[in-house]
Amino acid sequence: MLRIAVSLIALLSLLTPAVAQTPPATTAPVAQSAPQAKPVAKKAAPRAKPTAKPPVAAESGPCRLGVISVIGDRYSVQKFGITIFEAEASEVPIDWGLDDLVFARVRAATNNDPGVRRIAYPKGVFEPFYNPKTILIRDPGERLPDIVRSFTANANCERYLVATTFKAELPNSHMTLNGIGTYNQGVGGILRHSHLFANVAITLIDGRSYEEIKRPFVNFGANFAASLRLTEDPLNKLDNSLFPDPPAAASASAALRERTRALITDRLDRGLPGYLKEE
């Protein structure tokens, strides 16, 4: 029994230093994470260049017919009484696209021929034609072919079709109707009547010699048939309530605008075929 106790004490004496020598547990150092790499800035993708709009197709090829219209910036408002001394006339500025209308009707009459071109002209270049120095004998610079020659050097068209206005005498009177417009005639309020008129002339000019191409009997049949009409042309007749009073009110009248455009369209569609046919 004593021997067992001594052995146990000896065993404990050996274990104590070992326990004392056991180092205290230490917390393992936390491994430092590697510094996060800064995100690489993505280069912005280059912006796609906007697709260029296709250019408007330039007119190419030969110019068979150059169209020049000088009819559309004045509207005549006229009033007639019993005598010539009671006549009143005004010229009202308008912007009704009448020159555009002329070109559109020529294109329609030629089945949209690509050889038909609209020719621009300098402002005021036709002033000598409309207001010549003398009535009987024109200066060379006042003649229509010479005026057209002055600004078409680079156009190189085979022919030029020029639309202008003119003055005409009112049938059965000594009153003059100037260009495109409307007139009111009569006495008092009951006996008065109103009409539209469109004095539009077409001139054909050779693009090389600049001589006028004469068409003396152009559209004779159509014009003769119109003259035999028993009833008044409804395109000409205008209700008195639509006659502009004062004259300046004409430019803002939608009714006058549409009625006038219809009348000019009729005159052009009736007259153009004779000028456009090939000889």
LUMKE-71949 format. One record per residue (C-alpha): residue in one letter; residue number from 1; x, y, z. Coordinates in pm, 1 decimal, m for minus. Layout:
<sezas>
<seza res="A" n="NUM" east="X" north="Y" up="Z"/>
...
</sezas>
This chain:
<sezas>
<seza res="M" n="1" east="0.0" north="0.0" up="0.0"/>
<seza res="L" n="2" east="284.2" north="231.9" up="87.0"/>
<seza res="R" n="3" east="454.7" north="136.0" up="m237.6"/>
<seza res="I" n="4" east="150.0" north="238.4" up="m442.3"/>
<seza res="A" n="5" east="132.6" north="578.5" up="m270.8"/>
<seza res="V" n="6" east="501.9" north="650.1" up="m334.7"/>
<seza res="S" n="7" east="462.8" north="558.4" up="m702.6"/>
<seza res="L" n="8" east="163.3" north="786.6" up="m737.5"/>
<seza res="I" n="9" east="347.4" north="1082.5" up="m581.5"/>
<seza res="A" n="10" east="645.0" north="1024.8" up="m810.9"/>
<seza res="L" n="11" east="416.6" north="1021.4" up="m1114.6"/>
<seza res="L" n="12" east="250.1" north="1348.5" up="m1012.0"/>
<seza res="S" n="13" east="584.2" north="1514.9" up="m964.2"/>
<seza res="L" n="14" east="674.6" north="1434.1" up="m1322.9"/>
<seza res="L" n="15" east="347.5" north="1563.9" up="m1465.7"/>
<seza res="T" n="16" east="349.1" north="1901.0" up="m1289.0"/>
<seza res="P" n="17" east="646.8" north="2054.9" up="m1475.1"/>
<seza res="A" n="18" east="507.1" north="1935.8" up="m1801.2"/>
<seza res="V" n="19" east="179.8" north="2109.9" up="m1732.7"/>
<seza res="A" n="20" east="361.7" north="2421.3" up="m1616.3"/>
<seza res="Q" n="21" east="570.0" north="2423.7" up="m1930.3"/>
<seza res="T" n="22" east="266.1" north="2409.6" up="m2158.8"/>
<seza res="P" n="23" east="248.7" north="2753.8" up="m2320.0"/>
<seza res="P" n="24" east="m73.4" north="2939.1" up="m2291.7"/>
<seza res="A" n="25" east="m288.8" north="2910.6" up="m2591.3"/>
<seza res="T" n="26" east="m254.1" north="3211.8" up="m2812.3"/>
<seza res="T" n="27" east="m498.6" north="3340.8" up="m3060.5"/>
<seza res="A" n="28" east="m374.5" north="3274.0" up="m3407.7"/>
<seza res="P" n="29" east="m308.1" north="3598.3" up="m3591.7"/>
<seza res="V" n="30" east="m575.0" north="3678.4" up="m3837.9"/>
<seza res="A" n="31" east="m436.1" north="3655.7" up="m4181.1"/>
<seza res="Q" n="32" east="m446.5" north="3997.8" up="m4342.8"/>
<seza res="S" n="33" east="m639.2" north="3989.7" up="m4662.2"/>
<seza res="A" n="34" east="m455.1" north="4112.5" up="m4959.2"/>
<seza res="P" n="35" east="m548.8" north="4470.3" up="m5049.2"/>
<seza res="Q" n="36" east="m833.1" north="4468.5" up="m5292.3"/>
<seza res="A" n="37" east="m726.7" north="4575.2" up="m5631.0"/>
<seza res="K" n="38" east="m891.8" north="4890.7" up="m5748.4"/>
<seza res="P" n="39" east="m1142.3" north="4814.5" up="m6017.7"/>
<seza res="V" n="40" east="m999.3" north="4891.9" up="m6351.9"/>
<seza res="A" n="41" east="m1194.8" north="5173.2" up="m6498.4"/>
<seza res="K" n="42" east="m1363.2" north="5051.7" up="m6807.1"/>
<seza res="K" n="43" east="m1302.0" north="5269.8" up="m7102.2"/>
<seza res="A" n="44" east="m1624.9" north="5407.9" up="m7227.7"/>
<seza res="A" n="45" east="m1707.0" north="5252.6" up="m7555.7"/>
<seza res="P" n="46" east="m1666.4" north="5511.7" up="m7826.6"/>
<seza res="R" n="47" east="m1999.4" north="5658.1" up="m7919.0"/>
<seza res="A" n="48" east="m2120.4" north="5540.5" up="m8248.9"/>
<seza res="K" n="49" east="m2114.1" north="5821.9" up="m8493.3"/>
<seza res="P" n="50" east="m2465.3" north="5917.4" up="m8594.1"/>
<seza res="T" n="51" east="m2550.4" north="5775.3" up="m8925.9"/>
<seza res="A" n="52" east="m2525.3" north="6053.5" up="m9171.8"/>
<seza res="K" n="53" east="m2851.0" north="6131.7" up="m9338.2"/>
<seza res="P" n="54" east="m2830.0" north="6056.7" up="m9703.1"/>
<seza res="P" n="55" east="m2796.2" north="6380.1" up="m9894.4"/>
<seza res="V" n="56" east="m3091.6" north="6495.0" up="m10094.8"/>
<seza res="A" n="57" east="m3052.7" north="6354.4" up="m10437.6"/>
<seza res="A" n="58" east="m2901.8" north="6622.9" up="m10650.6"/>
<seza res="E" n="59" east="m3064.3" north="6692.4" up="m10979.6"/>
<seza res="S" n="60" east="m2858.0" north="6522.2" up="m11239.3"/>
<seza res="G" n="61" east="m2879.5" north="6463.6" up="m11605.9"/>
<seza res="P" n="62" east="m2973.9" north="6709.6" up="m11875.3"/>
<seza res="C" n="63" east="m3230.3" north="6980.5" up="m11813.6"/>
<seza res="R" n="64" east="m3498.6" north="6940.2" up="m12073.2"/>
<seza res="L" n="65" east="m3721.9" north="7219.2" up="m11947.9"/>
<seza res="G" n="66" east="m3651.1" north="7495.5" up="m11697.7"/>
<seza res="V" n="67" east="m3963.3" north="7633.9" up="m11529.1"/>
<seza res="I" n="68" east="m3965.7" north="7998.6" up="m11422.6"/>
<seza res="S" n="69" east="m4281.0" north="8131.9" up="m11255.9"/>
<seza res="V" n="70" east="m4326.6" north="8500.3" up="m11175.6"/>
<seza res="I" n="71" east="m4696.1" north="8524.7" up="m11094.9"/>
<seza res="G" n="72" east="m4736.6" north="8480.9" up="m10721.9"/>
<seza res="D" n="73" east="m4670.9" north="8774.3" up="m10488.3"/>
<seza res="R" n="74" east="m4939.6" north="9029.8" up="m10578.2"/>
<seza res="Y" n="75" east="m5319.1" north="9008.3" up="m10575.2"/>
<seza res="S" n="76" east="m5529.6" north="9266.2" up="m10751.5"/>
<seza res="V" n="77" east="m5848.3" north="9390.3" up="m10585.3"/>
<seza res="Q" n="78" east="m6053.2" north="9614.4" up="m10817.2"/>
<seza res="K" n="79" east="m6387.3" north="9786.2" up="m10795.0"/>
<seza res="F" n="80" east="m6581.1" north="9937.7" up="m11084.0"/>
<seza res="G" n="81" east="m6879.7" north="10171.1" up="m11094.5"/>
<seza res="I" n="82" east="m7076.6" north="10304.2" up="m11388.6"/>
<seza res="T" n="83" east="m6798.4" north="10524.8" up="m11521.1"/>
<seza res="I" n="84" east="m6423.0" north="10489.0" up="m11542.7"/>
<seza res="F" n="85" east="m6387.1" north="10758.4" up="m11278.9"/>
<seza res="E" n="86" east="m6543.6" north="10530.0" up="m11018.8"/>
<seza res="A" n="87" east="m6277.0" north="10264.3" up="m11059.8"/>
<seza res="E" n="88" east="m6062.3" north="10164.7" up="m10762.0"/>
<seza res="A" n="89" east="m5763.7" north="9930.5" up="m10774.4"/>
<seza res="S" n="90" east="m5528.4" north="9793.5" up="m10510.1"/>
<seza res="E" n="91" east="m5231.0" north="9554.1" up="m10518.8"/>
<seza res="V" n="92" east="m5218.7" north="9333.5" up="m10208.7"/>
<seza res="P" n="93" east="m4906.9" north="9131.6" up="m10114.4"/>
<seza res="I" n="94" east="m4987.3" north="8761.3" up="m10081.3"/>
<seza res="D" n="95" east="m4802.8" north="8441.2" up="m9997.2"/>
<seza res="W" n="96" east="m5027.0" north="8173.4" up="m10146.7"/>
<seza res="G" n="97" east="m4766.3" north="7951.9" up="m10313.5"/>
<seza res="L" n="98" east="m4887.7" north="8035.7" up="m10664.2"/>
<seza res="D" n="99" east="m4542.1" north="7994.7" up="m10816.4"/>
<seza res="D" n="100" east="m4516.0" north="7654.0" up="m10648.0"/>
<seza res="L" n="101" east="m4851.5" north="7570.5" up="m10803.2"/>
<seza res="V" n="102" east="m4725.0" north="7652.1" up="m11152.9"/>
<seza res="F" n="103" east="m4427.2" north="7418.7" up="m11114.2"/>
<seza res="A" n="104" east="m4648.7" north="7142.6" up="m10974.1"/>
<seza res="R" n="105" east="m4887.0" north="7164.2" up="m11271.2"/>
<seza res="V" n="106" east="m4597.7" north="7155.0" up="m11520.5"/>
<seza res="R" n="107" east="m4457.9" north="6845.8" up="m11346.5"/>
<seza res="A" n="108" east="m4800.5" north="6684.5" up="m11357.2"/>
<seza res="A" n="109" east="m4841.5" north="6766.5" up="m11725.5"/>
<seza res="T" n="110" east="m4503.0" north="6605.3" up="m11801.8"/>
<seza res="N" n="111" east="m4565.6" north="6293.9" up="m11588.2"/>
<seza res="N" n="112" east="m4297.2" north="6408.0" up="m11340.0"/>
<seza res="D" n="113" east="m4026.4" north="6411.1" up="m11603.4"/>
<seza res="P" n="114" east="m3689.2" north="6431.3" up="m11416.9"/>
<seza res="G" n="115" east="m3564.7" north="6663.6" up="m11689.9"/>
<seza res="V" n="116" east="m3805.7" north="6935.1" up="m11573.6"/>
<seza res="R" n="117" east="m3633.1" north="7172.9" up="m11330.5"/>
<seza res="R" n="118" east="m3745.1" north="7476.4" up="m11138.8"/>
<seza res="I" n="119" east="m3514.6" north="7771.4" up="m11199.3"/>
<seza res="A" n="120" east="m3455.9" north="8029.7" up="m10925.8"/>
<seza res="Y" n="121" east="m3409.2" north="8393.7" up="m11017.7"/>
<seza res="P" n="122" east="m3274.7" north="8705.7" up="m10843.7"/>
<seza res="K" n="123" east="m3527.2" north="8920.9" up="m10663.7"/>
<seza res="G" n="124" east="m3648.3" north="9210.0" up="m10874.7"/>
<seza res="V" n="125" east="m3496.1" north="9082.6" up="m11198.2"/>
<seza res="F" n="126" east="m3837.5" north="9087.6" up="m11372.7"/>
<seza res="E" n="127" east="m3919.7" north="9441.2" up="m11260.8"/>
<seza res="P" n="128" east="m3820.7" north="9590.9" up="m11601.5"/>
<seza res="F" n="129" east="m4055.8" north="9345.6" up="m11772.9"/>
<seza res="Y" n="130" east="m4355.7" north="9440.5" up="m11560.1"/>
<seza res="N" n="131" east="m4275.8" north="9810.6" up="m11547.5"/>
<seza res="P" n="132" east="m4103.5" north="9907.4" up="m11874.4"/>
<seza res="K" n="133" east="m3985.6" north="10259.4" up="m11938.1"/>
<seza res="T" n="134" east="m4202.3" north="10282.8" up="m12246.0"/>
<seza res="I" n="135" east="m4501.8" north="10080.8" up="m12359.8"/>
<seza res="L" n="136" east="m4452.2" north="10083.6" up="m12736.5"/>
<seza res="I" n="137" east="m4083.7" north="9996.3" up="m12771.5"/>
<seza res="R" n="138" east="m3907.0" north="9797.6" up="m12502.0"/>
<seza res="D" n="139" east="m3538.9" north="9831.8" up="m12422.0"/>
<seza res="P" n="140" east="m3344.8" north="9508.2" up="m12482.2"/>
<seza res="G" n="141" east="m3307.5" north="9454.9" up="m12107.6"/>
<seza res="E" n="142" east="m3686.1" north="9468.4" up="m12063.9"/>
<seza res="R" n="143" east="m3758.5" north="9181.7" up="m12303.8"/>
<seza res="L" n="144" east="m3842.7" north="8848.1" up="m12144.6"/>
<seza res="P" n="145" east="m3580.0" north="8641.6" up="m12334.2"/>
<seza res="D" n="146" east="m3302.7" north="8884.4" up="m12239.1"/>
<seza res="I" n="147" east="m3405.0" north="8883.6" up="m11873.2"/>
<seza res="V" n="148" east="m3408.1" north="8502.4" up="m11868.8"/>
<seza res="R" n="149" east="m3065.9" north="8492.5" up="m12036.3"/>
<seza res="S" n="150" east="m2923.7" north="8715.7" up="m11762.3"/>
<seza res="F" n="151" east="m2953.2" north="8453.5" up="m11485.9"/>
<seza res="T" n="152" east="m2956.3" north="8115.4" up="m11661.7"/>
<seza res="A" n="153" east="m2596.1" north="8098.4" up="m11783.3"/>
<seza res="N" n="154" east="m2527.5" north="7783.1" up="m11577.7"/>
<seza res="A" n="155" east="m2869.7" north="7620.1" up="m11606.3"/>
<seza res="N" n="156" east="m2809.7" north="7477.7" up="m11954.7"/>
<seza res="C" n="157" east="m3172.0" north="7388.8" up="m12019.3"/>
<seza res="E" n="158" east="m3295.9" north="7304.0" up="m12366.0"/>
<seza res="R" n="159" east="m3596.6" north="7528.9" up="m12317.4"/>
<seza res="Y" n="160" east="m3741.8" north="7761.7" up="m12058.7"/>
<seza res="L" n="161" east="m4109.9" north="7789.6" up="m11978.7"/>
<seza res="V" n="162" east="m4187.5" north="8126.2" up="m11819.7"/>
<seza res="A" n="163" east="m4518.3" north="8202.3" up="m11647.1"/>
<seza res="T" n="164" east="m4603.3" north="8571.1" up="m11607.2"/>
<seza res="T" n="165" east="m4916.1" north="8779.7" up="m11559.8"/>
<seza res="F" n="166" east="m5056.7" north="9045.6" up="m11789.2"/>
<seza res="K" n="167" east="m5324.2" north="9313.5" up="m11806.0"/>
<seza res="A" n="168" east="m5644.3" north="9244.5" up="m11998.7"/>
<seza res="E" n="169" east="m5955.0" north="9444.6" up="m12074.8"/>
<seza res="L" n="170" east="m6275.2" north="9342.7" up="m11902.3"/>
<seza res="P" n="171" east="m6516.1" north="9225.4" up="m12176.7"/>
<seza res="N" n="172" east="m6774.8" north="9480.1" up="m12284.9"/>
<seza res="S" n="173" east="m6602.0" north="9761.1" up="m12096.3"/>
<seza res="H" n="174" east="m6294.8" north="9979.5" up="m12094.3"/>
<seza res="M" n="175" east="m6182.0" north="9850.2" up="m11756.6"/>
<seza res="T" n="176" east="m5844.9" north="9678.7" up="m11722.3"/>
<seza res="L" n="177" east="m5792.4" north="9371.3" up="m11507.2"/>
<seza res="N" n="178" east="m5437.0" north="9347.0" up="m11380.5"/>
<seza res="G" n="179" east="m5281.0" north="9002.7" up="m11337.4"/>
<seza res="I" n="180" east="m5451.0" north="8777.1" up="m11083.4"/>
<seza res="G" n="181" east="m5725.5" north="8894.3" up="m10851.5"/>
<seza res="T" n="182" east="m6090.8" north="8975.9" up="m10801.4"/>
<seza res="Y" n="183" east="m6321.1" north="9258.0" up="m10904.7"/>
<seza res="N" n="184" east="m6658.0" north="9391.6" up="m10801.8"/>
<seza res="Q" n="185" east="m6875.8" north="9578.7" up="m11050.9"/>
<seza res="G" n="186" east="m7214.1" north="9750.4" up="m11055.2"/>
<seza res="V" n="187" east="m7425.8" north="10003.1" up="m10870.9"/>
<seza res="G" n="188" east="m7550.3" north="9990.9" up="m10514.1"/>
<seza res="G" n="189" east="m7566.5" north="9672.1" up="m10310.8"/>
<seza res="I" n="190" east="m7815.4" north="9466.8" up="m10511.9"/>
<seza res="L" n="191" east="m7690.5" north="9521.5" up="m10866.5"/>
<seza res="R" n="192" east="m7326.2" north="9455.1" up="m10791.8"/>
<seza res="H" n="193" east="m7151.0" north="9129.2" up="m10879.9"/>
<seza res="S" n="194" east="m6805.6" north="8989.3" up="m10808.6"/>
<seza res="H" n="195" east="m6566.6" north="8771.7" up="m11008.8"/>
<seza res="L" n="196" east="m6220.4" north="8621.2" up="m10999.5"/>
<seza res="F" n="197" east="m5971.4" north="8651.2" up="m11283.9"/>
<seza res="A" n="198" east="m5634.5" north="8494.7" up="m11367.7"/>
<seza res="N" n="199" east="m5446.3" north="8656.2" up="m11655.6"/>
<seza res="V" n="200" east="m5155.0" north="8411.8" up="m11680.9"/>
<seza res="A" n="201" east="m4930.6" north="8398.8" up="m11986.4"/>
<seza res="I" n="202" east="m4696.0" north="8116.4" up="m12085.0"/>
<seza res="T" n="203" east="m4383.4" north="8194.9" up="m12287.3"/>
<seza res="L" n="204" east="m4150.5" north="7930.9" up="m12428.7"/>
<seza res="I" n="205" east="m3787.2" north="8030.2" up="m12485.0"/>
<seza res="D" n="206" east="m3511.6" north="7837.5" up="m12662.8"/>
<seza res="G" n="207" east="m3229.0" north="7761.4" up="m12419.8"/>
<seza res="R" n="208" east="m2951.1" north="7816.4" up="m12674.9"/>
<seza res="S" n="209" east="m3058.8" north="8104.3" up="m12895.9"/>
<seza res="Y" n="210" east="m3287.5" north="8261.7" up="m12633.2"/>
<seza res="E" n="211" east="m3543.7" north="8328.9" up="m12900.2"/>
<seza res="E" n="212" east="m3910.2" north="8296.8" up="m12817.3"/>
<seza res="I" n="213" east="m4069.5" north="7980.8" up="m12955.1"/>
<seza res="K" n="214" east="m4398.1" north="8087.3" up="m13108.6"/>
<seza res="R" n="215" east="m4708.2" north="7874.2" up="m13070.0"/>
<seza res="P" n="216" east="m4975.3" north="8089.6" up="m13240.5"/>
<seza res="F" n="217" east="m5256.3" north="7833.9" up="m13237.3"/>
<seza res="V" n="218" east="m5176.7" north="7665.8" up="m12909.2"/>
<seza res="N" n="219" east="m5485.2" north="7515.4" up="m12742.9"/>
<seza res="F" n="220" east="m5712.6" north="7684.5" up="m12992.9"/>
<seza res="G" n="221" east="m5971.3" north="7408.6" up="m12966.3"/>
<seza res="A" n="222" east="m5994.8" north="7417.2" up="m12586.8"/>
<seza res="N" n="223" east="m6015.8" north="7795.7" up="m12574.2"/>
<seza res="F" n="224" east="m6275.4" north="7808.4" up="m12850.9"/>
<seza res="A" n="225" east="m6490.6" north="7551.8" up="m12672.4"/>
<seza res="A" n="226" east="m6469.0" north="7755.3" up="m12352.4"/>
<seza res="S" n="227" east="m6580.4" north="8068.4" up="m12537.2"/>
<seza res="L" n="228" east="m6894.8" north="7889.3" up="m12658.2"/>
<seza res="R" n="229" east="m7004.2" north="7796.3" up="m12307.0"/>
<seza res="L" n="230" east="m7360.2" north="7915.1" up="m12255.7"/>
<seza res="T" n="231" east="m7340.4" north="7953.3" up="m11881.8"/>
<seza res="E" n="232" east="m7090.8" north="8151.0" up="m11680.9"/>
<seza res="D" n="233" east="m6778.5" north="7966.7" up="m11569.7"/>
<seza res="P" n="234" east="m6842.0" north="7880.1" up="m11202.4"/>
<seza res="L" n="235" east="m6470.1" north="7914.9" up="m11131.0"/>
<seza res="N" n="236" east="m6490.2" north="8286.6" up="m11209.9"/>
<seza res="K" n="237" east="m6805.5" north="8377.7" up="m11022.2"/>
<seza res="L" n="238" east="m6758.0" north="8499.5" up="m10664.5"/>
<seza res="D" n="239" east="m7021.3" north="8571.0" up="m10402.8"/>
<seza res="N" n="240" east="m7025.5" north="8937.8" up="m10306.7"/>
<seza res="S" n="241" east="m6975.1" north="8842.8" up="m9942.2"/>
<seza res="L" n="242" east="m6628.7" north="8707.3" up="m10029.8"/>
<seza res="F" n="243" east="m6511.7" north="9023.7" up="m10201.7"/>
<seza res="P" n="244" east="m6241.3" north="9171.7" up="m9973.1"/>
<seza res="D" n="245" east="m6336.5" north="9499.7" up="m9813.1"/>
<seza res="P" n="246" east="m6098.3" north="9655.8" up="m9731.8"/>
<seza res="P" n="247" east="m5868.6" north="9520.6" up="m10008.0"/>
<seza res="A" n="248" east="m5593.5" north="9431.4" up="m9757.7"/>
<seza res="A" n="249" east="m5824.4" north="9162.2" up="m9614.4"/>
<seza res="A" n="250" east="m5767.1" north="8956.0" up="m9929.1"/>
<seza res="S" n="251" east="m5434.9" north="8812.2" up="m9813.3"/>
<seza res="A" n="252" east="m5592.9" north="8646.5" up="m9507.3"/>
<seza res="S" n="253" east="m5896.9" north="8504.3" up="m9688.7"/>
<seza res="A" n="254" east="m5876.1" north="8124.1" up="m9711.4"/>
<seza res="A" n="255" east="m6176.3" north="8119.2" up="m9944.7"/>
<seza res="L" n="256" east="m6013.6" north="8359.5" up="m10190.9"/>
<seza res="R" n="257" east="m5689.4" north="8165.9" up="m10172.7"/>
<seza res="E" n="258" east="m5845.8" north="7828.5" up="m10255.4"/>
<seza res="R" n="259" east="m6079.6" north="7968.6" up="m10518.9"/>
<seza res="T" n="260" east="m5795.1" north="8152.8" up="m10689.4"/>
<seza res="R" n="261" east="m5569.4" north="7846.5" up="m10686.7"/>
<seza res="A" n="262" east="m5849.7" north="7639.9" up="m10842.2"/>
<seza res="L" n="263" east="m5894.7" north="7897.3" up="m11119.1"/>
<seza res="I" n="264" east="m5521.2" north="7911.4" up="m11197.4"/>
<seza res="T" n="265" east="m5500.3" north="7530.9" up="m11198.4"/>
<seza res="D" n="266" east="m5781.3" north="7519.0" up="m11455.0"/>
<seza res="R" n="267" east="m5611.8" north="7777.1" up="m11675.7"/>
<seza res="L" n="268" east="m5275.1" north="7598.8" up="m11659.6"/>
<seza res="D" n="269" east="m5412.4" north="7250.1" up="m11717.9"/>
<seza res="R" n="270" east="m5597.9" north="7381.3" up="m12017.8"/>
<seza res="G" n="271" east="m5302.8" north="7570.7" up="m12163.8"/>
<seza res="L" n="272" east="m4985.5" north="7377.7" up="m12079.6"/>
<seza res="P" n="273" east="m5030.6" north="7075.3" up="m12310.7"/>
<seza res="G" n="274" east="m4995.2" north="7291.7" up="m12618.7"/>
<seza res="Y" n="275" east="m4665.7" north="7434.4" up="m12496.9"/>
<seza res="L" n="276" east="m4521.2" north="7106.7" up="m12375.6"/>
<seza res="K" n="277" east="m4582.8" north="6895.1" up="m12682.2"/>
<seza res="E" n="278" east="m4277.7" north="6818.9" up="m12892.1"/>
<seza res="E" n="279" east="m4271.8" north="6962.9" up="m13240.5"/>
</sezas>
